[in-house]
């Protein structure tokens, strides 16, 4: 994982039991750090924004627009907005990225294609200049599981794209990272996704065969990418 010198309080928002931190948990639990959580499937109580240094917003099968079905989405968006306004570090993964885009005023909507499985993404021209992802290859093979996408919010810098989905990630104001894909997935995480979300896997041009999902070499490399990015985000 490399040297890690920063001590911080991290809070994460988890929407469903089967989309947890994955490898991010190993990174977050470094000596001196404090890790707390809001698990909306158990309790929607959230912390005061001044209690944490970094907010991590995980994925989930719901849409950012489903506030009637999931009333806590309104309060979650308010917390994300306050965290951004207060200059906290904010990292969003998949649904988390969509929530950040929504909070920043961008439209979130169904993508033309569902994207599930291991597929490449490319750095954008702007992304190649961004410190947080420097040192990573220009093309990365990453794990996807999403059917929605977002417009690029005003004032953000696009950092990744793919054949199936133009907006795969952005940075904002030197403090916010949103990624549509899943670098955090471990073998256990993917197995959980398969167990609970197998109905999502419908034949399509960007839906891969299930027997390719548990590729340990790709998982290890993906987690290394996640650690590299998080170290950069956490640095001063």
N, C-alpha and C positions, 0 to 999 in steps of 0.2 A: 504493500500500500504506500510505501514511502514515508519519509519523516513527516510527522504531524505535530506542530508546535502550538496550536491554538486551543484555547480552553473556552468553552461556551456552553450556554444553555440552548438546547434544541427541542423544539416542540413539533410533533407531526400530527397530521390529520389523516385518519384512516376511515374510508367510507364503507368498506365491506371486509368481512373477516379474511377473505382469500386474496386480498391485495394489500399486503403489508410492506414493510420497509425492504425486505430482501437483504441484499448485501449492504445496504445503507446502514442497517443496524450495527454491523461490525465496525463500520467507519465511525458512526456517531458515539459508540460506547468507549471511546478512547479515555485513558485516565484523565481525570479532571473535568470531563464533560458531564453534563446532566441531561438526560433524555426523558421527556414527558410526552404524553399522547392524549389526543381526543379520538375516541373510537365511536363514530356516529351510530353504529349498529348496536352499541351498548348504552351510550350516554352522550348527549350533545353538549355537555358543559365544556366551555372553552376558556382558555386563560386570558388574563389581561395581556395586552400586547407588550407591556413593559417587562413582563416576566421572562421573555426569551430573546435570544440573539438571532436565531435562525428558525424560520418556519418552513417545514417540508410538507407539501400537499400531495398525497398519493392518488392512485387511480381508482376507478370504479365503473360499474356498468351504467350508472344513471347519466342523464344529460344535465347540463348546467341550467336548463330551462324548467326542470321538473320540481319547482319550488312547492307546488301544491302537494305533490306526492311525498316530497322530502323537505318539510318546513325548515329544517336546520340549514339548508343551503343559503338562505338569506343571511343568517348570522355568520355562516362560514365566509361568505363573500365580504361581509363587513370587516371581519377579522383580517382577511387577506389585504383588503384596501388599507386598513389602519397600519398593518405591518409595513406595507410599501411606503405609506406616507411618513412613517416614523424612521425610515431608512434601514429597516431590518433586512437581513438577507432572506430571500424567499426562493424556494426551489419547488417547481411543480412538475409532476410526472403524469402524462396522459390526461386523465380528467383534471388533474391538478393544473396542467398547462392550460387546458380549456377554461378553467375557472379564473386563472390569472388573466387570460385574454379577455374574458367577459368583464372582469373588474376594470380592466384598462380601456373598456369601451368598444371592443371589437366583437363582431358577430361570430357566433359558434353555430355550426350547422352540419348536417350529414355530408360526409365526403362522397364523391362519386363512387369510389371503391372502398370496400372493407379491406383492411390490411392486417393480416394475422400470420405470424410466423417470422422466421429469420429472413430479412431482406436488407439490401444496402441502402444507406443514406449518404448524401454527399454534403460536404461543407459548401456553403454559399461563398461568393466572392467576398462579401462582408464578413462572413464567419471566419475566413482565413486570417483576418486581422485581429480577431478577438482573443485576448490573453487567456480567457478561461478554457478555450479549447485548442490553443496552440500546443503542439507536441502530440496531438492525435493525428491519425492518418486523414487524408482528404476524403477517403471513402471508408465507412465503417459498416460492418455487418451487424445489425442490431435486431432485437426481438420487438415485434409489433403486436398490438391487440387493440385495435380501435376502428370505429366506423364513423366518427365525427372528426371535424377539423375546425379551423378558425381563420378569420382574416387576420392580417398582421396589424397589431395595435399601433396607433400613432406613437412615434417616438421610440419604437423598439428596433432592434437590429436582427434580421433573420440570420440564423447560423447554420441550419441544416435543411435539406430538401430531399425528396425521393420521387421516383417515377409515379407512384400512386398518390402522393400527397405533397403538395407544394410546400406547405408550412409544417416543418417538422421541429421547429424550435426557434426561440428568440431570447435575447437578453434585453434588459431594460435598466437604464440609469446606473449601470455598474453594480447593481445589487440584486437583480431578479433574473432567474433562469427558468425558462419554460421549455420542456422537451416532451414531444408527443409520443416517443417510443420508450422502451423499458430496458435501460442499462442495469437496473437493480436486480433483475430476475435471477434467481438461483434455480437449481433443479427442483427443489421443493416448491418454490413459488410457481414455476410453470406447471408442475403437477397439480397444484391447487387450482390454477386457472382452468386446466383441462377438466378437472372434476366438476367445477361449478359453472363453467362457461362453455361447455362443449357444444351447446345448441347454437352458439355464435358462428361455428365453423361450417359455413355454407360455401359450396364451390364457387370460386371466382378467380379472376386473373392474379390477384394478390393475396390469396389464401393458400397457405402451404399445407403439405401433408403432415398430419399429426406425428408420424414416425420420424420427422426431422426436428422436432421441437427440443428434445432433450440432448442436444449436442454439447457435451461437456467442454470441449475446446472453445466453442463460441461463447458459452456461458462465462468461463474464466476470463476470456479476453474482454467481454462486455463489462464484467465487474471491475476489471482494471481500468477501463475507460471511465466508469462511474467514480471510482476513487480519485482518479486524476482530476476530473472536473470538480468534484466536491472540495478537494484540497485547494484548488484555485479559487473557488467561490468563497471559501472560508478565510482565505488569506487577506491581509489588510490591503 
